[in-house]
Amino acid sequence: MRKSIVDLWLADERPAVDGLFRADGSAWAVEVDGPRLSWFDVGGPFDLEGFLAEDPEWLTSADPHPQGFTELPDRSGYVCCGDGAHGSEGFFARLDKDKNLVWLVSLLDSNPFEKAEAHGSLATFTNNLGNSVTIDLTNPHFA
């Protein structure tokens, strides 16, 4: 059975790979320097369908953190964050005003994200070590 990122999100799952996955089906590889989070880059296109066709069980959980959910200042939706099945995993995501997934970033070596904040067009996600990634929500990848 073919699964989309939206199907996975609704099942509290996500791909067990570093990537940015959009509800429209587009996806990109991402890179980060581990839990230090001193840099974060969006790379080239990623074939989620091919990845899951090769190994449909290559999934991890998407467990939102209780403090990892906040409404965007313009009330257009929300950002959230959390962890996965292993202690090194984290994720952050944007949801629309009806709490439907817009995009999700899955990271296998970031540590769990415990706090989401939004100020203007910037969203900041902080892991359990106090390190953070800030995303510009006007960037085409994250709009």
C-alpha positions as CSV (number, residue, x, y, z in Angstrom):
1,M,0.0,0.0,0.0
2,R,1.4,3.4,-1.0
3,K,1.7,5.8,1.9
4,S,2.0,9.6,1.7
5,I,3.5,11.8,4.4
6,V,0.0,12.8,5.3
7,D,-1.0,9.1,5.8
8,L,2.1,8.6,7.9
9,W,1.4,11.7,10.0
10,L,-2.2,10.6,10.7
11,A,-0.7,7.3,11.9
12,D,1.8,9.1,14.2
13,E,4.6,7.9,12.0
14,R,7.3,9.5,9.8
15,P,10.1,8.3,7.5
16,A,13.2,7.2,9.3
17,V,15.5,9.4,7.2
18,D,16.6,13.1,7.4
19,G,14.2,15.0,5.1
20,L,11.7,17.7,4.5
21,F,8.4,16.2,3.5
22,R,5.5,18.3,2.2
23,A,1.8,17.4,2.1
24,D,1.8,18.1,-1.6
25,G,4.1,15.1,-2.1
26,S,7.3,17.0,-2.7
27,A,10.3,16.2,-0.5
28,W,14.0,17.2,0.0
29,A,17.0,15.8,1.8
30,V,18.1,17.8,4.8
31,E,21.3,18.0,6.7
32,V,22.2,19.0,10.2
33,D,25.3,18.7,12.3
34,G,23.6,16.5,14.9
35,P,22.2,17.7,18.2
36,R,24.4,20.8,18.2
37,L,22.1,22.2,15.5
38,S,24.6,24.9,14.6
39,W,23.6,24.6,10.9
40,F,20.7,23.2,9.0
41,D,20.5,22.9,5.2
42,V,17.9,21.8,2.7
43,G,19.5,19.7,-0.1
44,G,18.2,18.2,-3.3
45,P,14.9,16.4,-4.1
46,F,14.2,13.2,-2.2
47,D,12.1,10.3,-3.5
48,L,9.9,9.4,-0.6
49,E,7.8,7.0,-2.6
50,G,10.9,5.2,-3.8
51,F,12.4,5.1,-0.3
52,L,9.2,3.5,1.1
53,A,8.8,1.1,-1.8
54,E,12.3,-0.2,-1.1
55,D,11.5,-0.7,2.6
56,P,8.0,0.2,3.7
57,E,8.9,-0.5,7.3
58,W,11.6,2.2,7.4
59,L,9.5,4.4,9.7
60,T,9.7,5.9,13.1
61,S,7.2,7.4,15.4
62,A,6.1,11.1,15.5
63,D,5.4,11.9,19.1
64,P,4.7,15.6,19.7
65,H,6.1,17.1,22.9
66,P,3.5,18.7,25.3
67,Q,5.4,22.1,25.0
68,G,6.1,21.6,21.4
69,F,2.9,23.1,19.9
70,T,2.2,26.8,19.3
71,E,-0.1,28.9,17.1
72,L,1.5,31.1,14.4
73,P,1.2,34.8,15.1
74,D,-1.0,35.4,12.0
75,R,-3.3,32.6,13.1
76,S,-2.8,30.8,9.8
77,G,-1.8,27.6,11.5
78,Y,0.6,26.0,14.0
79,V,4.0,24.6,14.4
80,C,4.9,21.6,16.5
81,C,7.8,19.4,17.4
82,G,8.7,16.2,19.2
83,D,10.7,13.0,19.1
84,G,10.6,9.5,17.7
85,A,11.2,5.9,18.6
86,H,14.9,6.4,19.5
87,G,16.5,9.0,21.8
88,S,18.5,10.6,19.0
89,E,15.5,11.5,16.8
90,G,13.5,14.6,16.5
91,F,11.0,16.3,14.2
92,F,9.3,19.6,13.6
93,A,6.3,20.4,11.5
94,R,3.9,23.0,10.3
95,L,0.1,22.5,10.4
96,D,-2.6,24.5,8.8
97,K,-5.4,26.3,10.8
98,D,-7.4,23.0,10.8
99,K,-4.3,21.1,12.1
100,N,-3.7,19.3,8.9
101,L,0.0,18.6,8.0
102,V,1.6,21.2,5.7
103,W,5.2,19.9,6.0
104,L,7.4,17.9,8.3
105,V,11.1,17.8,8.9
106,S,12.4,14.4,10.2
107,L,15.9,14.3,11.7
108,L,17.5,11.1,13.0
109,D,20.4,12.7,14.9
110,S,19.0,16.0,16.3
111,N,17.8,14.8,19.7
112,P,14.2,15.3,20.6
113,F,12.7,18.7,20.0
114,E,10.8,19.9,23.1
115,K,9.8,23.5,22.4
116,A,8.3,25.3,19.4
117,E,8.1,29.1,19.2
118,A,6.8,31.5,16.5
119,H,7.7,35.2,16.2
120,G,6.6,37.0,13.0
121,S,7.6,34.7,10.1
122,L,10.2,32.8,12.1
123,A,9.6,29.5,13.9
124,T,12.2,28.1,16.3
125,F,12.4,24.5,17.5
126,T,14.6,23.7,20.5
127,N,15.9,20.3,21.4
128,N,16.4,18.7,24.8
129,L,20.0,20.1,24.9
130,G,18.8,23.7,24.5
131,N,20.0,24.0,20.9
132,S,17.7,25.2,18.2
133,V,16.8,25.5,14.5
134,T,15.1,28.6,13.2
135,I,13.0,28.4,10.0
136,D,11.8,31.3,8.0
137,L,8.2,30.4,7.2
138,T,8.3,32.6,4.1
139,N,11.0,30.5,2.6
140,P,9.4,28.6,-0.4
141,H,10.3,25.2,1.2
142,F,8.5,26.1,4.4
143,A,5.7,28.4,3.2
